[in-house]
Each structure stands twice: as structure tokens, then as C-alpha cells.
Amino acid sequence: MSAGGPPPLPQPLPPRTAPDLGGATLAIVGYFLLQLLAVLPLALVLALSTAGAARSPAELQRQLLASPALLVGSLALSALPMLWWMHRRWRAWWRQPVPPGFGFTRPARSRAWLLPALALGLGWPLLGGLLTTWLSGGEEITQDVMMVLRHAPPGWLAALVLVIVGLGPLVEEALFRGLLLSALLRHWRTHWAVVASAAAFALVHVPGLTGQWYALPALFGLGVGCALLRLRAGSIWPAVLAHALNNAIAVASARLLLST
């Protein structure tokens, strides 16, 4: 080829290396197993250190569930290894803007997608909160994370914000809007893939909701919005931003309730 010729076209990635449903299922299950494996030794250490201060096993359980160290430690010890493994397993697809790529690349029109991401991240907590309140008949949501936020001492606030507003949205978007959505789109039409990935995102939060099902529609709506952002923007970053803002409002609300 002459020196003045056009550059060679990039070779297409082999479809067999793209994210599939088996890999997506393995990653999602593995992420929550990692959390469990991290929680058990951390809970044992905390239980041994606080057993003398607890007056009953029930009180000890409440102390553990409200422990910021348990939340921060379990999220960090599960999210970081999972992000590393996904990047290593699907490195070639990590920056691809179109599914089955993960979309860890800058949107083609960054400013055009900033406003929708802000609208979803700041507006949906209000709408989703109203929906949850209506479905619950005004009953308070006792999500584990919210309980930790309400009882955490100020010294833990920075670490909690880091994992809840930063690390948590990053790993969950990589799992559900990067990996799972891409895998579903290989087999299903777009609207069904969006619905299924959002439903899976909502359902994995059931254990932390202590059976309060009426919080699931709000989580489902957030999942749908983040999936649409990811597909329309050609990047996962607007969805990460919206998810992070949603969690930031939850953090702020929990601390505000503490001060009133």
C-alpha cells in the first residue's frame, strides 16, 4: 500500500467473544456471592468486637445491619474484583459504543446527553418516591442501605458516599446496562431487552428491601431510564451519571431525616 493511501479498516470483533447470557448470569451471581463472602468474615469480626455492648442477639443483629464498615467493606471487596474481571474477560468490547459493547467511551455528543442524564438522576427520585409512597400506603421503606446511612457517624460519611454514589452505580451499570443488556440484545428485540434488564436490576435489590415489594417499580423505572440512556447515547456514562445522582439524593434524604 502506498504511503498516501487510506488507513486500513479496523477488523470486526468475533461475535463469539461478545457478552452472552451465560457470562452475564455468571457475573451477576458472582457479584452477589462476592458480597456474601465479604460480609461473613467482616460480620464475624464486628460481632466479636461489639458483642459485649449488645444486650441481646436481636440488638447485635441490628447493630451489624446498621454498620457502615460492613457496607463499605462488602461493596468494595465485591465491586472492584468484579469490574476487574469483566474488563479482563471482555476487554475488546469494553469501549465499543454499540451493544454488544459495554459503552465505556465518551458519548458522541456529550452535552446533548448531559440534560437527559440530569433529568433522570434528579427527577426520577421524586417521581419514583411518590410512586413508592402511593403503593406502600405511606409505609416507611426500611432498605438496609438507608438504615446504615441514617445511623452512620459523620466520620463514615465520605466512605459511604464513595461506595454508594461512585462505586455502586459504576459496577451496577457495567453489569446491567453494559453486560446483561448487551447479552439480551443478541437474542431479543430492543424493548424486551430493556424491560428484562430493568426487571433483573430491580429484583436483585429484593433482599435489601426486607420484602417491601412496593419499592420495586421505582427501581424498575430507573433501570428502564438508564438502559434507554445507554442505548441512545452510545455510551454507558450518562446512565452512570443518572444512577449516581439518584443514589446521591437517597444519601442526602437519609441524612436530612437524621437531622430532623
Rosetta blueprint (number, residue, H / E / L):
1 M L
2 S L
3 A L
4 G L
5 G L
6 P L
7 P L
8 P L
9 L L
10 P L
11 Q L
12 P L
13 L L
14 P L
15 P H
16 R H
17 T H
18 A L
19 P L
20 D L
21 L H
22 G H
23 G H
24 A H
25 T H
26 L H
27 A H
28 I H
29 V H
30 G H
31 Y H
32 F H
33 L H
34 L H
35 Q H
36 L H
37 L H
38 A H
39 V H
40 L H
41 P H
42 L H
43 A H
44 L H
45 V H
46 L H
47 A H
48 L H
49 S H
50 T H
51 A L
52 G L
53 A L
54 A L
55 R L
56 S L
57 P H
58 A H
59 E H
60 L H
61 Q H
62 R H
63 Q H
64 L H
65 L H
66 A L
67 S L
68 P H
69 A H
70 L H
71 L H
72 V H
73 G H
74 S H
75 L H
76 A H
77 L H
78 S H
79 A H
80 L H
81 P H
82 M H
83 L H
84 W H
85 W H
86 M H
87 H H
88 R H
89 R H
90 W L
91 R H
92 A H
93 W H
94 W L
95 R L
96 Q L
97 P L
98 V L
99 P L
100 P L
101 G L
102 F L
103 G L
104 F L
105 T L
106 R L
107 P L
108 A L
109 R L
110 S H
111 R H
112 A H
113 W H
114 L H
115 L H
116 P H
117 A H
118 L H
119 A H
120 L H
121 G H
122 L H
123 G H
124 W H
125 P H
126 L H
127 L H
128 G H
129 G H
130 L H
131 L H
132 T H
133 T H
134 W H
135 L H
136 S H
137 G L
138 G L
139 E L
140 E L
141 I L
142 T L
143 Q L
144 D H
145 V H
146 M H
147 M H
148 V H
149 L H
150 R H
151 H H
152 A L
153 P L
154 P H
155 G H
156 W H
157 L H
158 A H
159 A H
160 L H
161 V H
162 L H
163 V H
164 I H
165 V H
166 G H
167 L H
168 G H
169 P H
170 L H
171 V H
172 E H
173 E H
174 A H
175 L H
176 F H
177 R H
178 G H
179 L H
180 L H
181 L H
182 S H
183 A H
184 L H
185 L H
186 R L
187 H L
188 W L
189 R L
190 T H
191 H H
192 W H
193 A H
194 V H
195 V H
196 A H
197 S H
198 A H
199 A H
200 A H
201 F H
202 A H
203 L H
204 V L
205 H L
206 V L
207 P H
208 G H
209 L H
210 T L
211 G L
212 Q L
213 W H
214 Y H
215 A H
216 L H
217 P H
218 A H
219 L H
220 F H
221 G H
222 L H
223 G H
224 V H
225 G H
226 C H
227 A H
228 L H
229 L H
230 R H
231 L H
232 R H
233 A H
234 G L
235 S L
236 I L
237 W H
238 P H
239 A H
240 V H
241 L H
242 A H
243 H H
244 A H
245 L H
246 N H
247 N H
248 A H
249 I H
250 A H
251 V H
252 A H
253 S H
254 A H
255 R H
256 L H
257 L H
258 L H
259 S H
260 T L
